[in-house]
Amino acid sequence: MIESRKPTRVRRLNAEAVAAGHHIIGPAGTEAAEVVETVIETDDYGTPAVVVATLDSGQTLRIATGSQVQVAVDEREVAAGSIPAQDGTPEAVIAHVVSVHPESEHLQGIAERLTRGMNFKSGSNLQDVHDLALSLLVDFADAANARRVCDLLTELPFDGNFGRWKWIEGALALASYLAFDDGDADRADAYSASLRTADDAETDPLKAKLAAAVRQRQLNAPNLYDPEINRAAAAGDTRAEKDWRVVRLTVLLYLRSHGGSETLTADELARRIHNELVAIRAL
């Protein structure tokens, strides 16, 4: 007689991470049923909205993206370590968000590197997290998951290493814009305040004054890469044009997180960021 496989332990899983083979518990706490297929439906704006899970019974469950469900796992899997990384770990967050976009080789490549084990002291790991969040917003208009990825970095403190900090800074600038765009002004301000902690890191009064003057000049006269973008556009090199526009976008996000400057107001920067996203997605 073949022993039936009975999942016996329950854990929570993000909707986007539900996949074939999971034993999902229904909304009324019904007995776990095996998922045989999942499809992600988008809203009218192309944003992932609902995960449709088909069960072995033929029934379907509709689960809102961003929500969580309960799945049952076999005790033997737990002992063998064959289940995915514990939900809520950085690696699990990465796995969950890229599962929404299985068609993207770029996102899958980043996830493959990061899910081996993240090292927050590694500049390359920080860059991968930043680039993943940026790609989610730019290429997929997936603001919710972009912000989740940003939040893997936004609590990291400035440790004096500017090589690592620039990626954390970029994530903070992006998170600030996403919170602002979502109507959460207080959270947006908190991200911006965290970003500016490095501005006050210099303890020598003279050096701090000089650094502030240089920073203000950079804010007032930023390099927005107009020549590079125009040259790529004139040559019909859409790949290069997109790359340069993404660089420009990161500069605009940084400027906005500083509240603008003497030459570019916060409102003007918000308008430019919106227009840049539209231009990038059109390429």
C-alpha positions, -999 to +999 in steps of 0.1 A: +000+000+000+014+034-010+015+059+019-004+090+011+015+123+013-002+145+039+011+180+044+010+187+082+027+221+088+012+255+078+031+285+068+022+318+051+031+326+015+028+357-006+001+353-033+027+359-061+048+330-048+020+304-050+029+278-075+020+243-088+026+217-061+017+240-032-011+227-009-032+258-004-058+262+024-090+278+012-105+311+024-129+293+048-101+272+063-110+242+043-087+212+038-056+219+018-059+213-019-030+210-044-024+238-068-018+225-104-014+258-122-013+296-115-019+325-138-013+362-129-039+386-142-032+423-146-055+453-142-063+477-171-030+495-165-009+463-169-001+460-132-003+425-116-036+424-097-048+389-091-033+354-089-056+327-102-047+293-087-063+262-103-067+234-079-065+196-086-103+196-082-107+219-111-118+248-089-100+281-090-090+306-062-085+343-069-060+359-047-051+396-046-014+403-053+003+416-022-018+395+001-009+362+018-024+328+020-017+297+041-001+266+025+005+233+041+038+215+038+049+180+046+070+176+078+095+154+058+101+184+035+108+206+065+133+181+078+149+177+045+152+214+039+135+210+005+110+239+009+118+274-003+135+299+019+114+310+049+089+335+038+100+370+048+137+365+044+154+388+018+159+358-004+122+348-002+112+384-010+133+384-041+120+350-052+084+361-047+086+394-066+104+378-097+078+350-098+053+376-109+074+381-141+086+347-151+090+359-187+119+382-178+153+366-182+169+398-168+149+396-135+154+358-133+192+363-137+193+388-108+172+366-086+194+336-093+224+355-080+206+369-050+187+339-038+219+319-033+223+340-001+224+378+002+254+396+017+245+432+026+282+440+029+287+432-008+285+461-032+275+438-060+246+424-040+234+459-031+236+469-068+216+438-078+189+447-053+188+483-065+187+473-102+160+448-095+138+474-079+144+499-107+137+474-134+104+464-117+093+500-119+107+510-153+101+478-173+070+464-156+053+494-139+052+471-108+055+498-081+043+476-053+070+450-057+096+477-065+090+492-031+092+458-014+126+452-029+137+488-020+128+480+016+154+453+017+180+482+017+162+512+032+169+502+068+206+498+062+227+526+079+254+547+063+286+531+074+311+555+058+315+534+027+302+555-002+308+527-027+281+506-009+260+536+001+253+548-034+231+517-040+213+521-007+209+558-015+194+549-049+169+526-032+159+553-007+154+578-035+133+553-054+113+543-023+107+579-015+092+586-049+071+554-049+057+564-014+050+599-026+033+587-058+012+564-036+000+593-015+021+584+016+038+617+021+050+609+056+067+577+045+082+595+015+097+622+038+111+595+061+129+578+032+143+611+021+155+619+056+173+586+057+189+593+024+203+626+036+221+611+067+252+607+046+251+645+039+258+652+076+284+624+081+314+648+080+323+660+115+350+685+106+332+719+103+353+731+074+351+699+054+313+698+061+309+733+048+328+726+016+309+693+010+276+712+014+287+738-011+297+711-037+264+692-031+244+724-036+261+730-069+254+695-080+217+699-071+215+733-089+233+721-121+229+683-123+242+663-152+210+650-169+229+634-198+211+653-225+240+650-251+243+612-246+205+607-249+202+629-279+232+612-296+217+578-290+183+589-303+198+604-334+216+572-342+185+551-336+202+532-308+172+525-286+192+503-262+217+530-255+190+557-253+171+536-227+202+530-207+210+567-206+174+576-198+175+552-168+206+569-156+189+603-159+159+589-140+181+579-111+195+615-110+159+629-110+149+606-082+179+617-062+171+654-068+135+649-058+145+631-025+165+663-016+134+684-021+145+698-054+170+726-058+173+763-066+167+755-103+144+725-102+114+724-078+100+693-063+069+696-085+089+700-116+110+670-107+079+649-101+066+659-136+100+651-152+102+617-135+067+608-148+077+619-183+109+600-182+092+568-172+068+572-201+097+579-225+116+548-213+087+525-215+080+537-251+114+525-263 
